[in-house]
Structure formats: C-alpha cells, structure tokens
Amino acid sequence: MDIGALIRQSARRFGDKPALECEGRVVSFNEFDAATDRIGNQLIAQGLLPGDRVGVMLPNGIECLVMYYSLAKSGLVRVPLNENDTQAQNSYKLEDAGCRAIVHNGNRPPGGADIIFEADVSWLRDNAWNGPHEQCYVPRDPEAPYRLGYTGGTTGMPKAVTLTMRGEHAEVANFLIDLMPDIGQDDTFLHAAPIIHASGAYFLPSFARGARSLIMTKFDAKTWLEELQSTKASYSFLVPTMIALVIDVPGVDDFDTSSLRRLCWGASPIPPSVSEKAQRIFGKVLAQSYGQSEAPMAITVLQPEEHDRIGSAGRAYTLMEVAAMDEDDNFLPPGEIGEVVARGPLLMKGYWNKPELTEQTIRNGWLHTGDLGYLDEEGYVFLVDRKNDMIISGGSNVYPREVEDALNDHPAVKEAAVVGIPDDTWGEIVHGVVAVRFDVSEQELLDFVADRVPKYKRPRSIAIWPVLPKSPAAKILRREVRDKERERLGR
C-alpha cells in the first residue's frame, strides 16, 4: 500500500469525522482526501514528473499537511524548507535537491535554477477546497525517493537524507505497534511542535486510526495547557524544552490534564528534574522516541513505565535492531561504550548525491549513528556522548562549524570553537570560545553573529581565551574546550 492509498482508506473508514483542526477550522477525512487529490492533480498539470523534487516552506497548519500528502499521491518528492533558516540555507537546499517547484509562505528564498512552477499558500488554499475532485494516483516504487530531509553537517553545508516510502511505512508501523498502540477514533493528538520537524511524524499514524489532529500554529506553554484541558486531548508531542516551560507555568497544577494518556518526547535528552516533575503533574505518561534524520524518530522507545531508568533512550522498536560497535565494527558486549548502530526498514536509502558518505555511514546494513553509548543486559540503550559535536538546543540541531564560521568572519577573531553547555530549560545552550587579534567585547561579537545565523543557533555567551587548544595536526580540540568551559561554568 502506498501512502496515497492509506489516505483514501482512512477517508472511506472515517468519512465526515473531523480529521484536522487549526484555529477553529475543521477538515474531515473526506475533505482532506479530496484536497490532496486536487492539489496532486494540479501539480501534475504543471508539467511535473514522478520523482521531481518540490520545495515546501509553509507555516504550521492544515495547508502544510495538504501539501505534504498531495506530493505523496502525485509521485513527487517533498523537500521541506525551514522558515526559521536563513534565505541562503533554503536557497542551497533548492539548488542541491534540484527542485522543480516550490510552494512557499510568500517569502520565497532566491535560487532554484530548475524550477518550472512556483506558488504560495494562497494558491494552495484556492485550489485545495473547491473544484472537481478526481482521484490522484501516481505509483511509486517503495525504494524510490519519497522525501528529502536536510540534516546539518560538521563540515559546512547540510546534506540531504533520502527517505523512501518503505521507510515511511516502517515509521508508521513502529509508532502504532510500540508508541501509540491504543490511539483511535475517540482520540485527539495535540500538535504543538513544528510539523516540519518531529510533530509531523505523528500525523499519519493518527490519521490511519481515525484520530483528530489539532494543530497549534505556534507553541506557547500556557496555551498548550489550555488546549489540553479544553479539548481533552489524549496524545501530544513536545521536546524537552517545551516540557520544561509547561511545568513552570504558574498554576500548572490547577489545569485538568487527566485526558493525557501519552506525552511523547524526543530530539534531545531530558533533565531528570524535568522528567520527575512532569510525571508528578501528568502521571506516568511520558514516552521517549529516539531517532535521527537517517532513521527518522524510531530507533528506540522508552515506555512510560520505564522512565525510572534515568539516562536510557529505551529499547529497539519492534521493527529495528540496535547494537554498539567498536571502531573496527565489532559488536560490543553489554556495558561497553561504542558507537550506537541500528538496522531495519526505517533506514534512509542514502545521502542525496553523496554515495561515498553513504558508504561511510551505512556499513554491512548497519547505520552508524555518530552517537556513543552502550546497551545493558536487557537491551536498554544509554547514550553518553556524540561522536560529532552537534549541539541540541530546544530540540533543534546546531552544528558548531556554521556558528564558528560566523564568528571567524569578525576581524578581531583569530580562531573560534562553539560548544554546548547543559541547560535545564533548553537542554543545551550555544556557547562560543574565541581567541582574538585585538580587544573586542562579548556583546559586540554576539551582535555580529546575530546578523549571520538563525536565532536558534546564536550563542548565548562568548568567552575569550588567549589561545585555543589544538591537536598535533593543528585541529582545535573542541571537546577539550567544551569540558573546560562546562567546568568553569559549573555545568
């Protein structure tokens, strides 16, 4: 079954029942099916061919999901563009993916030499809900590209992960088997996080089981509690930063949150104090899902009753295998730290147009995650560090190289290292350390970088050192910088 068939099947099963709600607008299962058919056929009419890539930069809302699943029906490949990224970053993605079309929020990034069709959200609204309704169906090989997901890179430009319909099926199956097995027609999934990121992964399994998806256009902790109370939502997804903000809302204990059966979380570690307080307020409902762009969302799962295993990312999903390997790709026994590896139908097909990098990352069928950790005797995974130095702040990935490049553009900066400092609210905050050629203030450097990187990647603080430590090969020892700054700051 392809994804379009799953949408049609749910429409037949659940008909005029509410499928989506956002800011008072309600769309039924039948209406969503028809809207995705109309837009899918419109895209084909523009001359787009199966396998063509389409950039999508839309705000949280109903039309964003309509666009995503119109592409699924029409055999086209989704390339999500992030509204919070810079124009240059989104332009790079358009060019790298060779996008043939773009549908955007009215603020189109420049570039895209191959684009033959362009539209904004008003075109989407005008064409999705009115006019003839003919079924849109373009068959797609389960191993062909279904969507591209751009992940950051430690060496400069981001790289695209090629995900297939086979992987999408596996993600849905894993969620319905292990993470949300009892979701059904009487349930509401409250989407508070961006659809472009993790929250969007929960739409399709919810839709398949007849649950309503309630979408917040932007997150606010108190509003989330109010929505939870008024709608009696039973499922939601928040990153740990959001959970920390929710449990600190004044009067949080006065809200009725008894309807919540599963509060899914992921994207970064959760401080034990936040987990404990959240469980006191909401009950044993927290469920962690660990994954990465190359194996979206579903490598391991930590069930609500397992949250006393502090520091564990859970055990492998039903359709996944997980292990730890040494540097020679030998399996390690329980308790020994190595690189966490994963195998299963969820894995990416590879990196878009980067076969050598794909071969380095997937070896003998195992995805090498770049995370260091170990498994215990019962198969629980414990992550202890990252092989690369990616920072996860508020659930968003921040790769140091991009921020370091911005700092190095300042004439006073001789060299720079960017590291993550633990933070109870954000998981980690971005922190810069520089050696300088002449006197410069921390505030001047912060202001300088603020004009060059997205807000969520900006350093919160900058320290000035006489010199940065280096390896014999003259490579800055970022981990040594990180450890010293964490010790100095008491974090």
C-alpha positions in Angstrom: 0.0 0.0 0.0 1.3 3.4 -0.9 0.7 6.5 1.3 -2.0 7.9 -1.0 -3.9 4.6 -0.7 -3.7 4.9 3.1 -5.2 8.4 3.0 -8.0 7.2 0.8 -8.6 4.2 3.0 -8.9 6.3 6.1 -11.4 8.6 4.2 -13.6 5.6 3.4 -13.4 4.4 7.0 -13.9 7.7 8.9 -15.7 9.9 6.3 -17.0 13.1 7.6 -15.5 12.7 11.1 -13.1 15.6 12.0 -9.5 14.8 10.9 -7.8 18.2 11.3 -8.5 21.3 13.3 -6.5 24.6 13.4 -7.6 28.0 14.7 -11.2 27.0 14.5 -11.1 25.4 11.0 -12.2 21.8 10.9 -11.5 19.5 8.0 -13.0 16.0 7.7 -11.2 12.8 6.5 -13.2 13.0 3.2 -12.3 16.7 2.7 -8.6 16.1 3.4 -8.6 13.2 0.9 -10.3 15.4 -1.8 -8.0 18.3 -1.1 -4.8 16.2 -1.6 -6.3 14.8 -4.8 -7.0 18.3 -6.2 -3.5 19.7 -5.4 -1.8 16.5 -6.5 -3.5 16.7 -9.9 -2.8 20.5 -10.1 0.9 19.7 -9.6 0.9 17.1 -12.4 -0.9 19.6 -14.7 2.0 22.0 -14.3 4.3 19.5 -16.1 5.9 18.0 -13.0 7.0 14.3 -13.5 7.3 11.5 -11.0 10.4 11.8 -8.9 10.7 15.6 -9.3 11.6 17.4 -6.1 9.3 20.1 -4.7 10.4 22.6 -2.0 7.8 23.2 0.7 8.1 26.2 3.0 4.7 26.6 4.8 3.7 27.6 8.4 2.2 25.1 10.8 -1.4 24.5 9.7 -3.8 22.4 7.6 -2.4 23.5 4.2 1.1 22.3 5.1 -0.2 18.8 5.6 -2.3 19.0 2.5 0.8 19.8 0.5 2.8 17.0 2.1 0.3 14.3 1.1 -0.5 15.8 -2.3 3.1 15.2 -3.1 2.8 11.6 -1.7 -0.2 11.0 -4.1 1.4 12.6 -7.2 4.7 10.7 -7.1 6.7 13.9 -6.3 9.5 14.2 -3.7 9.0 16.5 -0.7 11.9 18.9 0.2 10.9 20.6 3.4 12.3 24.2 3.8 12.5 25.7 7.3 11.0 29.1 7.8 13.5 29.7 10.6 16.5 29.1 8.5 18.3 31.8 6.5 17.4 32.6 2.9 20.9 31.3 1.9 20.3 28.0 3.6 17.0 27.4 1.9 18.4 28.5 -1.4 21.2 26.0 -1.1 18.6 23.2 -0.5 16.6 24.2 -3.6 19.7 24.0 -5.7 21.2 20.9 -4.1 17.9 19.0 -4.5 17.3 20.3 -8.0 13.8 21.3 -7.0 11.4 21.7 -10.0 8.7 23.5 -8.0 8.3 25.4 -4.8 5.2 26.2 -2.7 6.0 28.8 0.0 4.7 31.2 2.6 5.0 34.3 0.5 8.7 34.8 1.3 10.3 32.7 -1.4 14.0 32.0 -1.0 16.1 33.0 -4.1 17.5 30.5 -6.5 16.3 27.2 -7.8 17.5 27.1 -11.4 15.4 24.1 -12.3 12.1 25.4 -11.0 9.2 25.4 -13.5 6.3 26.1 -11.1 6.0 28.4 -8.1 3.1 29.1 -5.8 2.3 30.5 -2.4 -0.1 29.5 0.3 -3.0 31.5 -1.2 -2.8 29.3 -4.3 -2.9 26.3 -2.1 -6.0 27.4 -0.3 -7.8 28.5 -3.5 -7.2 25.1 -5.2 -7.4 22.6 -2.4 -11.0 23.1 -1.3 -13.0 23.8 -4.4 -13.5 22.4 -7.9 -13.7 19.0 -9.5 -12.4 16.1 -7.5 -10.7 13.3 -9.4 -8.5 10.7 -7.7 -4.8 11.4 -7.9 -2.7 8.3 -8.1 0.9 8.0 -9.4 2.5 4.7 -8.4 5.9 4.9 -6.7 8.4 2.2 -6.1 8.7 1.6 -2.4 12.5 2.1 -2.7 12.3 5.3 -4.7 12.8 8.7 -3.0 9.7 9.8 -1.1 11.1 12.8 0.7 14.4 14.5 1.4 15.3 15.7 4.9 18.2 18.0 5.3 20.4 17.4 8.2 23.3 19.6 9.4 26.9 18.8 8.7 30.0 19.3 10.7 32.0 20.2 7.6 29.9 23.0 6.2 26.8 22.7 4.0 23.9 20.4 5.1 23.3 17.1 3.4 20.1 15.6 2.3 18.9 12.3 3.6 16.9 10.3 1.0 13.9 8.6 2.7 11.7 6.1 0.9 8.1 5.0 1.2 9.4 1.8 2.6 10.9 3.8 5.5 7.7 5.8 5.9 5.7 2.5 6.3 8.2 1.3 8.9 7.9 4.5 10.9 4.1 4.4 10.9 4.2 0.7 11.9 6.7 1.2 14.7 4.6 4.1 16.1 1.4 2.1 16.0 3.0 -1.1 17.5 5.1 0.5 20.2 4.5 4.2 20.8 0.8 4.8 20.4 -0.9 1.3 20.1 -4.2 2.3 21.6 -4.9 5.5 19.6 -8.3 5.5 18.0 -11.3 7.4 16.7 -12.1 9.0 20.1 -8.7 10.5 20.5 -7.1 13.9 19.7 -3.5 14.4 19.0 -2.4 17.9 20.0 0.4 19.1 17.7 2.3 21.9 19.4 5.8 21.5 17.8 6.6 22.3 14.1 5.0 20.0 11.6 8.3 20.2 9.5 10.1 18.5 12.4 9.1 15.6 14.7 5.5 16.5 15.3 4.6 15.9 11.7 5.6 12.3 12.0 2.7 11.7 14.3 0.0 12.8 11.8 -0.1 9.8 9.5 -0.4 7.1 12.3 -3.1 9.3 13.9 -4.9 9.7 10.6 -4.7 6.0 9.9 -6.5 5.2 13.2 -9.2 7.9 12.8 -7.9 10.3 15.5 -8.3 14.0 15.2 -5.1 16.2 14.8 -5.3 19.6 16.5 -2.6 21.9 15.3 -1.2 24.9 17.1 0.3 27.5 14.8 2.9 28.3 17.3 3.8 27.0 20.8 3.0 28.7 24.0 3.2 26.7 27.2 0.1 28.1 28.9 -1.9 27.9 25.6 -0.9 24.2 25.3 -2.3 23.5 28.8 -5.5 25.4 28.0 -5.9 23.4 24.7 -5.2 20.2 26.5 -7.8 20.9 29.1 -10.5 22.2 26.7 -10.1 19.6 24.0 -9.4 16.6 26.3 -6.5 15.6 24.0 -5.1 12.2 24.8 -1.8 12.4 22.9 0.8 15.1 22.3 4.5 15.6 21.4 6.8 18.1 23.0 10.6 18.4 23.0 12.1 18.6 26.5 12.5 22.4 26.3 8.7 22.7 25.8 8.1 20.3 28.7 10.3 22.4 30.9 8.3 25.5 30.0 5.0 23.8 30.5 5.7 22.5 34.0 6.9 26.0 35.1 3.6 27.7 34.1 2.2 29.4 37.2 -0.8 27.3 38.4 0.1 24.3 36.3 -1.4 22.0 38.9 -4.8 23.7 38.5 -5.2 22.6 34.9 -7.2 19.4 34.2 -4.7 17.2 32.3 -6.3 13.9 33.1 -7.2 13.1 29.5 -3.5 12.9 28.5 -2.5 9.2 28.1 0.8 9.7 26.2 3.1 12.6 26.2 5.7 11.7 23.5 9.1 13.4 23.6 12.4 13.3 21.9 15.0 15.3 19.9 17.3 15.9 23.0 17.9 14.5 26.4 15.6 15.5 29.2 16.9 16.6 32.6 15.9 14.2 35.3 14.4 17.0 37.4 12.1 18.0 34.4 11.1 14.3 33.9 10.3 13.8 37.5 8.2 17.0 37.8 6.4 16.3 34.6 5.5 12.8 35.8 4.2 14.2 39.1 2.0 16.6 37.2 0.8 14.4 34.3 1.3 10.9 35.7 3.2 8.1 34.1 2.5 9.2 30.5 6.0 10.3 29.2 7.3 8.2 26.3 10.6 8.9 24.6 11.3 8.2 21.0 15.0 8.3 19.9 16.0 8.5 16.2 17.8 10.8 13.8 17.3 12.1 10.3 18.9 9.0 8.8 16.4 6.8 10.8 13.5 9.1 11.5 12.2 9.2 15.0 12.0 5.5 15.7 15.2 3.7 16.6 14.4 3.1 20.3 11.4 3.8 22.5 11.3 4.3 26.3 7.8 3.5 27.6 6.1 5.5 30.4 6.6 2.7 33.0 10.4 2.7 32.1 11.1 6.3 32.9 12.8 5.3 36.2 15.7 4.1 34.0 17.3 7.6 34.1 19.5 8.3 31.2 18.2 5.4 29.0 16.8 6.0 25.5 14.9 2.8 25.7 14.9 -0.4 23.7 14.7 -1.0 20.0 11.4 -0.6 18.3 9.8 -3.8 17.1 11.0 -3.4 13.5 14.5 -2.2 14.5 17.7 -3.7 15.8 20.2 -1.8 17.9 23.8 -2.6 19.0 27.1 -0.9 20.0 30.2 -1.3 17.8 33.9 -0.5 18.3 35.9 1.4 15.7 36.5 -1.8 13.7 32.8 -2.5 13.5 32.9 -5.4 16.0 29.9 -5.8 18.2 30.5 -4.9 21.9 29.2 -6.8 24.9 26.7 -5.2 27.3 28.1 -2.3 29.3 30.9 -1.4 26.9 30.8 2.0 25.2 31.0 2.2 21.5 29.1 3.8 18.6 25.4 3.1 18.6 24.3 1.4 15.3 20.9 0.5 14.0 19.4 -1.7 11.3 15.9 -2.1 9.9 13.4 -1.0 7.2 13.3 2.5 8.6 16.8 3.5 7.4 17.4 6.1 4.8 18.3 4.9 1.3 21.4 7.1 1.5 22.6 10.7 1.3 21.3 12.5 -1.8 24.1 12.5 -4.4 26.7 11.5 -1.8 27.5 7.8 -2.4 30.8 7.9 -0.6 29.3 9.4 2.5 26.5 6.9 2.4 29.0 4.0 2.3 30.8 5.5 5.4 27.5 5.8 7.3 25.8 2.5 6.4 28.2 -0.4 6.6 27.0 -4.0 6.3 23.4 -2.9 6.6 24.0 -1.0 9.9 23.5 2.7 10.2 26.3 4.3 12.2 24.5 7.0 14.2 27.5 9.0 15.4 26.2 8.6 19.0 28.4 7.0 21.6 26.7 4.7 24.1 26.2 1.2 25.4 23.4 -1.4 25.9 22.7 -3.1 29.2 21.9 -6.8 29.6 18.2 -6.1 28.9 18.8 -4.2 25.7 18.3 -0.7 27.0 20.4 1.9 25.2 22.3 4.5 27.2 23.7 7.4 25.2 26.8 9.0 26.7 28.1 11.5 24.1 28.1 12.2 20.4 31.0 11.3 18.1 30.4 14.6 16.3 29.9 17.7 18.3 26.4 18.6 17.4 24.5 20.7 19.9 20.8 20.1 20.6 19.2 23.3 21.8 15.5 23.3 22.4 15.1 20.2 20.2 16.9 21.9 17.2 20.2 20.7 15.9 23.0 23.2 15.9 26.3 22.2 14.2 29.3 24.2 15.6 31.0 24.8 12.3 28.3 27.1 11.0 28.5 29.3 14.1 32.3 29.2 14.2 32.4 30.4 10.6 30.2 33.3 11.5 32.5 34.2 14.5 35.6 33.9 12.4 34.2 36.5 9.9 34.8 39.1 12.6 38.1 40.8 12.1 39.1 40.6 15.8 38.6 36.8 15.9 41.7 34.7 15.3 40.0 31.3 15.9 36.8 30.0 17.4 35.2 26.9 18.9 31.5 26.5 19.6 30.2 24.1 22.2 27.1 23.1 24.0 26.6 24.0 27.7 23.9 22.0 29.6 20.8 23.9 30.5 17.7 22.8 32.4 15.3 24.6 30.0 16.9 24.3 26.6 18.8 21.0 27.1 21.9 22.8 25.8 22.7 26.4 25.0 25.2 27.5 22.3 28.4 28.9 23.8 31.4 30.4 21.9 35.0 30.5 22.8 37.4 32.7 20.8 41.0 33.8 20.7 41.3 37.3 19.4 43.7 39.5 17.5 42.8 42.7 19.4 40.4 43.7 22.1 36.7 43.2 21.4 33.7 42.9 23.8 31.5 39.8 24.2 28.4 41.9 23.3 30.0 43.1 20.0 30.6 39.5 19.0 27.1 38.4 20.0 25.6 41.2 17.9 27.9 40.4 15.0 26.8 36.7 14.9 23.1 37.6 15.4 23.1 39.0 11.8 24.6 35.9 10.3 22.9 32.8 11.8 19.3 31.9 12.6 18.1 32.9 16.1 18.1 29.3 17.5 21.7 28.9 16.5 23.1 32.1 18.1 25.5 31.8 21.0 24.0 32.9 24.4 27.5 33.7 25.7 31.1 34.0 24.5 34.3 33.5 26.4 37.7 34.9 25.3 40.8 32.8 25.7 44.4 33.7 25.0 44.7 30.6 22.7 42.6 27.5 21.9 44.0 24.0 22.4 45.0 22.1 19.3 46.0 18.6 18.3 49.4 17.8 16.7 47.6 18.3 13.4 46.7 21.8 14.5 43.0 20.9 14.8 41.1 22.8 17.5 40.2 20.4 20.3 36.6 21.3 20.6 35.9 18.7 23.2 38.7 20.0 25.5 37.2 23.5 25.1 33.8 22.2 26.0 34.9 20.3 29.1 36.9 23.3 30.4 34.0 25.7 29.9 31.5 23.3 31.5 33.8 23.0 34.5 34.3 26.8 34.7 30.6 27.5 34.5 29.7 24.7 36.9 27.6 22.9 34.3 
